[in-house]
Amino acid sequence: MDERISGGGAIFARIKGWYSRHPKLVMALGPLVFAGYVLVRDMSGLYFAIPPLPTGKMQIVGLAPDGARLVATEGRQEKDGKLRADILVTFEKPFKAEGVLISFEAKREWIDCSKSVIELEGAGFYNDRGEKVLTRYFERKPEAVGPSDREVDYLCHDAKIDVPPVTGYQAAMQQGRDLRAALKNNG
């Protein structure tokens, strides 16, 4: 135990000696190190704002002529009275945006159930092979829940849906197609 203390003391003595010989260099590097820390901290927040395509269980919450909307049922978090959820939007037919074809959108939202608002954090757009082709970052500005935001009813108001959950984004795409075909045949 005494050796570790003296070893740590020796290291401290070396650092102190180096600092006393190079004070201007240390003072010049200090702001640069701090700026690097701030940059890494801010960029890591952006990195985590874009969810990957969900591979776990998902529940369909909405169906439209051009696609389906699902909620990832695993990995939700609560913070400051808000619920963070990952939403998958599948598109019946790929569409072209900024020169790439998009089949899926995975977005991360913060939902305030008490105020019925959504704050978008980020979205990733993926091709039919599941490769990320575009990203969007948002300022998390609260927006009123719209008619297509069916995840709010499911997550906040316990609106049950009589459709079994699926696992993985490809199964989600197929389920949306099957449900649209069934509705078309019945209606």
N, C-alpha and C positions, 0 to 999 in steps of 0.2 A: 504494500500500500504506500509506504514512504517513497519507494522508487517512482511510482506514478506521479506523486505530487512533485517530487524533485524533477522528474522528466517534464511535466507540464510547466513547472517553473522555469526550466531551461528553455523551453520553447518560447515562453513569454519573454524571457530575457533576450533571446535572439531577435524576436519581433520588435521589442523596445529598442534594441541596438540598431536594427535596420532603419526603424523610423527616425531615430535621432540623427542618423547619417543622411537620410533622404526626406526631410520634412516637406519640401516643396513638391516632390513627386507624389507623396501620399495625399497632400492637399489637392493636387490637380486631379488625381484619380478618384477621389471621393465623390464628387458630383457625377462623374462618368459612371461609376459603379451604381450610384443611386438611380440615375437615368436608365441604366440597363435593367435594374430591378423593376422599375415602374413599367417599362416596355414589356417585359416578360409577364408581369402580373396582368396588364391590360390585354395582351395578346392571348393569354391562356383563357381569359373569359370569352373571347371571340371564338376560340377553338371549340370550347364546350357548348357554345350557343347553337351549333349545327349538329342535330342528331344524325346518327347513321340510320340506314333503313332498318326498321324493326325486324328482328328475327324471332322474337318471342311471341307470346299470345297477344292477340288483338281482338277487339270487339267492334263490329261494324255499327256505326251510329247514324249514318246518313247515306242516301243513295240519290244520285242525280243522273240525268241522261248521259253525261260525259264522264262519270266516274263514281267512286265510292269514297267515303270518309270513315276512318277507323281510329280507335284510341288504343295505344299500347297499354295493356293492363298491368304491366310490371314496370317497376322503376320510377313510379311517381313519387314526388317529394312535396312536403308542405313547408312553407317558410313565410313568416309575417302575415299569416291569414290567407295566403295564396297557395294554390295547388299548381305544381309544375307537371305538365303532361306532354307526351310526345304524340303527335297526330300524323297519321299516314293518309295521304290522298292518292288514290290510284286513278289513272286516266284511261278511259275505254280505248282511245286511240292516241298514240304518241303525238305530241305537238312540237313544233319547232320554235325555239326561242334562242336568240343570240347565236344562231348557227348550229345548235345541237338539238337532238330529239329528246323529249322528256316524257317518261312514262309514270314516274312517281315523284311525289313531294313529301318529304318528311320535315315536319316543323315542330319547334319547341315553343310552348306557350306557358304563360303564367296566368291562371284563371282566378279572379277574385269572385267567389260565388256570392258573397253578400252584396256586392255592387254590380254584379252581372257585367263585368268588363274582362277583356282579354288583353294581355300584353305579349306581343310577339317578340321572341328573343332571336330566333334565327330559323332559316329554312335551307334545306339541301334539296337539289333537284337531281334526279337520277334517271339514267336511261333504262331500257328494258333488261339489260344485263346486270343492273344494280350498281353501276359505276356512277359516282358523283360527277356531274357535268357542270353544275352551277351552284353558287351559294348566295344567300342574301342574309344580311345582318340587320336587325331592327333596333330601335332606340328604347324598346319596352315602354312605349307610350300607350296608356290605357285607351282602349277603344271599346265602344258598346258592342255587345254580343249581337251578331247578325243572324239572319234566318238560316244560313248554312252552317253555323257554329253549333251543330247538334251535340258535340262533345260536352257542352255545358249542361244540357239537360241530363245526359248520362252520368256525368261526374258529380254535379252539384245537386241535382234533384232526384237522383236515383231512378231515372227513367229506364225501366227494363226493356230490353229488346229481345224478341223471341227468335233470335238467330244465333246459332252456336258460334263461339269464338273460333278463330283460325290461328295457325302458327306460321309466321313468315310472310314476307311481302308478296311472294309469288302466289301463295294460297289466298291472300287478301285480294289480289287482282282477280283470281279465278272466281272467288265467292261473289264479288261485285258483278262480274259478267253473268254468272248463273242467276243471281237475283234479278238483274235487269231483264234477262231472257224470260224468266218465270213471270215477271210482271207484264211483260209485253204479250205473252201468250194468254194470260188471264184477263187482260184489260182490253 
